[in-house]
Amino acid sequence: MSDVTRALEQIAEIHDHLARGEVYRGWRSFPVALSGIVGLLGGLWQSMYGRPIDAWSFTAYWAFVAAISLTVGCSEIAWRYLRASARERRQTRCVIGQFLPALVAGAIATTALFRLGPALVVLFPGLWALLYGVAIFAARPYIPRVSGWVALYFWTAGLILLWTANGVESLSPWSVGATFGVGQLFGALALYWNLERETFNDDKTRSV
């Protein structure tokens, strides 16, 4: 019985190793681009709000927009997961397992910093951008290598936002909306150019 268990464990390790060696194709450019548009629309909506932005409304609003954007961006992953093979599901779990810790850390840090004082909200746009870049870089072994440039974009934006952070009165909707909107569109372009373009061209060639 122990030999059978050991053999099953070795098979599982082989499957995990194979999953790490393949480029994950669950993320698609279209939903990722839509998530970027959600961010840009979120910035536009809050900028047209007309009232002064306070710490609580800024944080709650962007937490809500982030939830919508994440749902949109990962919608195809969830849809494919339900129809995927056991190997593809294992690969999806590997990618999400790399991506998720930084996002959870962002939620925890946001809650803790807000509890310490609303004045610290000015750090949130930069902190979110940095941690999102960490999440992308952590998933880089499974996604196109060019995603490293997308991660670098978020790191750079995060550092600039942290360095230029001032008082709560200086909070801008575009510090989050533009940063994440442009970043997600950049990520969508990277996905299309490196994963989907050749498939699209092959399908187009066959139809001629």
C-alpha positions in Angstrom: 0.0 0.0 0.0 2.9 2.4 0.8 4.4 1.7 -2.7 1.1 2.7 -4.3 0.9 5.9 -2.3 4.5 6.7 -3.1 3.9 6.1 -6.8 0.8 8.4 -6.8 2.8 11.1 -5.0 5.6 10.8 -7.6 3.0 11.1 -10.5 1.5 14.2 -8.8 5.0 15.7 -8.6 5.7 15.0 -12.3 2.4 16.6 -13.2 3.3 19.7 -11.1 6.7 19.9 -12.8 5.1 19.7 -16.2 2.6 22.4 -15.3 5.4 24.7 -14.2 7.1 24.1 -17.6 4.2 25.2 -19.7 3.0 28.7 -20.5 -0.4 29.3 -18.9 -3.1 30.2 -21.5 -6.0 30.8 -19.2 -5.6 34.5 -19.1 -6.8 36.2 -22.3 -6.2 39.6 -23.7 -9.9 40.6 -24.1 -11.0 40.2 -20.4 -7.7 41.7 -19.2 -8.3 44.7 -21.4 -11.8 45.0 -20.2 -10.5 45.1 -16.6 -8.3 47.9 -17.6 -11.2 49.8 -19.1 -13.1 49.3 -15.8 -10.2 51.0 -14.0 -10.2 53.9 -16.4 -14.0 54.3 -16.2 -13.6 54.1 -12.4 -11.2 57.0 -12.4 -13.4 59.0 -14.8 -16.5 58.4 -12.6 -14.8 59.5 -9.4 -13.2 62.5 -11.0 -16.7 63.7 -12.1 -18.2 63.1 -8.6 -17.7 66.7 -7.7 -17.3 66.3 -4.0 -13.9 66.4 -2.1 -12.4 62.9 -1.8 -12.1 61.7 1.7 -10.0 58.8 3.0 -13.0 56.4 3.6 -14.8 57.0 0.3 -11.6 56.7 -1.7 -10.6 53.4 -0.1 -14.1 51.9 -0.3 -14.7 53.0 -3.8 -11.5 51.6 -5.2 -11.9 48.3 -3.2 -15.3 48.0 -5.0 -13.8 48.8 -8.4 -10.9 46.4 -7.8 -13.4 43.6 -7.1 -15.2 44.3 -10.3 -12.0 44.5 -12.3 -10.6 41.3 -10.8 -13.9 39.5 -11.6 -13.9 40.7 -15.2 -10.2 40.0 -15.7 -10.5 36.4 -14.3 -13.9 35.6 -15.8 -12.5 33.4 -18.6 -10.2 31.6 -16.2 -13.2 30.6 -14.1 -15.2 29.6 -17.3 -12.3 27.5 -18.6 -11.6 25.9 -15.3 -15.1 24.4 -15.3 -14.4 22.8 -18.7 -10.7 22.0 -18.3 -8.9 18.7 -17.9 -7.3 17.7 -14.6 -3.9 18.8 -15.9 -5.2 22.2 -16.9 -6.9 22.7 -13.6 -3.7 21.8 -11.8 -1.9 24.4 -13.9 -4.5 27.0 -13.1 -4.2 26.4 -9.4 -0.4 26.8 -9.7 -0.7 30.2 -11.4 -3.4 31.4 -9.0 -1.3 30.1 -6.1 1.6 32.3 -7.2 -0.6 35.4 -7.9 -2.9 35.4 -4.9 -0.5 35.9 -1.9 0.5 39.4 -3.0 -3.2 40.4 -3.4 -4.1 39.0 0.0 -1.1 40.9 1.5 -2.5 44.1 -0.2 -5.9 43.6 1.4 -4.3 43.0 4.8 -1.9 46.0 4.6 -4.8 48.2 3.4 -7.0 47.3 6.4 -4.1 47.7 8.9 -2.9 51.0 7.6 -6.4 52.5 7.4 -6.9 51.4 11.0 -3.7 53.3 12.1 -4.9 56.5 10.5 -6.9 57.8 7.5 -3.9 60.0 6.6 -2.0 56.8 5.5 -4.6 56.4 2.7 -2.3 58.5 0.4 0.1 55.5 0.4 -2.5 53.1 -1.0 -2.2 53.8 -4.7 1.5 53.2 -4.6 1.3 50.2 -2.3 -1.4 48.6 -4.5 0.7 49.1 -7.6 3.8 47.7 -6.1 2.1 44.6 -4.7 0.3 44.0 -8.0 3.6 44.1 -9.7 4.9 41.5 -7.2 1.9 39.3 -8.0 2.6 39.5 -11.7 6.3 38.7 -11.3 5.5 35.8 -9.0 3.4 34.3 -11.7 6.0 35.0 -14.4 7.3 31.4 -14.6 3.8 30.4 -15.9 2.9 33.3 -18.2 4.8 35.0 -21.1 8.2 36.3 -20.0 7.3 39.7 -21.4 5.0 40.0 -18.4 8.2 41.0 -16.5 7.9 44.4 -18.3 4.3 44.7 -17.1 5.4 44.0 -13.5 8.2 46.6 -13.9 5.6 49.2 -15.1 3.6 48.6 -11.9 6.7 48.8 -9.7 7.8 52.0 -11.3 4.4 53.5 -11.0 4.1 52.4 -7.4 7.5 53.9 -6.5 6.5 57.2 -8.1 3.2 57.3 -6.4 4.7 56.6 -3.0 7.5 59.1 -3.5 5.0 61.9 -4.5 2.3 61.1 -2.0 1.2 64.1 0.0 -1.8 64.9 2.1 -5.3 63.3 1.8 -6.5 66.4 0.0 -4.1 65.5 -2.9 -5.7 62.1 -3.5 -6.6 61.8 -7.2 -8.9 59.2 -8.8 -6.4 58.8 -11.6 -3.6 57.7 -9.3 -5.4 54.4 -9.2 -7.6 54.5 -12.3 -4.9 55.5 -14.8 -2.2 53.4 -13.2 -4.2 50.1 -13.3 -6.1 50.9 -16.4 -3.0 51.6 -18.5 -1.2 48.7 -16.8 -4.0 46.2 -17.6 -4.1 47.4 -21.2 -0.4 46.9 -21.4 -0.8 43.4 -20.0 -3.6 42.6 -22.5 -1.3 43.7 -25.4 1.5 41.5 -24.0 -0.9 38.5 -23.8 -2.3 39.0 -27.3 1.1 39.6 -28.9 2.8 36.6 -27.3 0.0 34.0 -27.0 -2.9 34.8 -29.3 -1.5 36.5 -32.3 -0.1 33.4 -33.9 -3.2 31.4 -33.2 -5.4 34.2 -34.7 -3.2 34.3 -37.8 -3.2 30.5 -38.3 -7.0 30.5 -38.0 -7.2 33.3 -40.5 -4.9 31.5 -42.9 -7.0 28.3 -42.7 -10.2 30.2 -43.5 -8.7 31.7 -46.7 
